[in-house]
Amino acid sequence: MRAANAGAQSLGLLCQLQQTERLSAEAVQTVVDRVVLRVVASRPLTAAGIGRLQRVFAEMLCFHHAIAVDQVAEIPRQANSKSEDFVSELG
């Protein structure tokens, strides 16, 4: 139950960050122990903002590996115009 509460709190923090920072994000697992958060934000992310995103995302997924943040101009959509929250690029 404790992990579920932490996950719910982290999800709430991520939603709050998305609203206050005006950002959207996509998580891409590139290798087993690394996830890249692709972030589109209304302004450049600060070091503190990046750290906060990394902490919130790690807590939300209980992911204890490297989480990199890559600020991008846009996040491409799939052919059906849907966006993905989590993409696995594992072979």
RACOR-V873362 format. One record per pair of residues at least 4 apart in sequence whose C-alpha atoms are under 7 Angstrom apart, sorted by the first residue. I is the first residue (numbers start at 0). J is the second residue. Records with the same first field share a line. If there is no record, write none. Layout:
I->J + J
//
This chain:
0->4
1->5
2->6
3->7
4->8
5->9 + 58
6->10 + 58 + 59
7->11
8->12
9->13 + 55 + 58 + 59
10->14 + 59
11->15
12->16 + 55
13->17 + 55
14->18
15->19
16->20
17->21 + 22 + 23
18->22
20->40
21->40 + 41
22->38 + 39 + 40 + 41
23->38 + 39 + 40
24->36 + 37 + 38 + 39 + 84
25->36 + 37 + 38 + 83 + 84 + 85
26->34 + 35 + 36 + 37 + 84 + 85 + 86
27->34 + 35 + 36 + 85 + 86 + 87 + 88
28->33 + 34 + 35 + 86 + 87 + 88 + 89
29->33 + 34 + 87 + 88 + 89
30->89
32->64 + 65
33->64 + 65 + 66
34->65 + 66 + 67
35->66 + 67 + 68 + 69
36->67 + 68 + 69
37->68 + 69 + 70 + 71
38->69 + 70 + 71
39->70 + 71 + 72 + 73
44->48 + 49
45->49
46->50
47->51
48->52
49->53 + 68
50->54
51->55
52->56
53->57 + 66
54->58
55->59
56->60
57->61 + 62 + 63
58->62
76->80 + 81 + 82
77->81 + 82
//
